[in-house]
Amino acid sequence: MQTGVRLEKRLVKVLKALAEHRDMSLGDLIEGIVLHAFEGQSPFSPATLETIGQLKRIYGLELGAADSHRLTERKGEGG
C-alpha cells in the first residue's frame, strides 16, 4: 500500500542507507521495524545498532526516542 507518511529528512536518509546496507527495500525495513516493535522486540542486533550510529553521524541525525513526541512540521514544508 502506498502511504503519504511524513518523516524527518535526516531520519529518512538513515533509513534509506540502512536498507541499502542490508540489501532490502525501505518498505521492507520499515515493516520489519514496526512488526518487531508491535511484539516488544528490538529489530536490530548490536552490530546493526553500531551501523545505525555511524549512519546517524554521517547524516547529522541527533534525534532520539525522547524527541519523538516533540517533533512538529515547520510552516512552508508541506507539499
Beta strands, then each sheet from edge to edge (+ up, - down):
end
